[in-house]
């Protein structure tokens, strides 16, 4: 039953007012109102009888009355198939009866009061009734019409909400849980409204044990299912933590294995550089190789203390250091030649200059390895200085003594 069903009543009333103004017979307006009330009362009988049938448990309701949408997911009631409802839901949704009663009473009262109110204003426009009587009548009738409209509106909202509740219940069937997305699709509602309605179902007692999962995307109908969900989530979380710990352990083992390999290679490289250095008599080349051996050894020492920095020396291990060792051995081979021509002399000079460049580059690499540590130290110093200033222990709070030392100024309160 919709408001549009009673548009003809308004047209009949307007015609009655028009005729009364021209004929002076105001009684026709009263007769029209009476006929309209009787018509509305007759139409409301089915609604009221439906409410009584629901209370008795014998009412047969159409898909429209039960709020079931027409479509693939919901069919009309089948006399051969008994209805199945989840026991976690109430069989009768809150507001199904009260909303219908409010709707019927509100509509029965609103239409007569609204028609009467219009009649009063129309008749007053033609000066048929005194102004005092018009003001009093219009005030009382308008208040009654407003109250009836509020009752009508509230009943409509509650009634529609009860129908949506019934759709959610029927969509769930005997399931213990369902995603909000699927439930919204089955019930023909938006996800936002479905989620809001499900929360309202819990608070109104339509599904008193209902719960959402932690992400708010799944609805669980009872405490038992929710407890099982929490237990499953706990088990899953423990499993993920165990997998994470195992993966971390594997990474640590892999890092330790890589670290051991780097240390072994580093020791081998340093021994070879030391052997070449011991075999070469020249002081200048020996100084360069001493410096190379020193900075290379410090790089390996840094990696032993900070294994997480292994990725930073991959190029150093795979290309820079092997190539440097090759140059050093080539220099040793050239130096061992009894006769040195122009090419050998030039090659030795180029290797000496290259060793200077390599020592500088390896020194920069070592400095970069300590960049994060230096940044941490700088941050600690800044934080310490800030705390000292806040505590009145730095800056102008210190004054120099005559002997050059400092002491805090004494503050007298």
Beta strands, then each sheet from edge to edge (+ up, - down):
strand 1: 177-179
strand 2: 211-212
strand 3: 218-220
strand 4: 398-400
strand 5: 406-408
sheet 1: 1+ 3- 2+
sheet 2: 4+ 5-
end
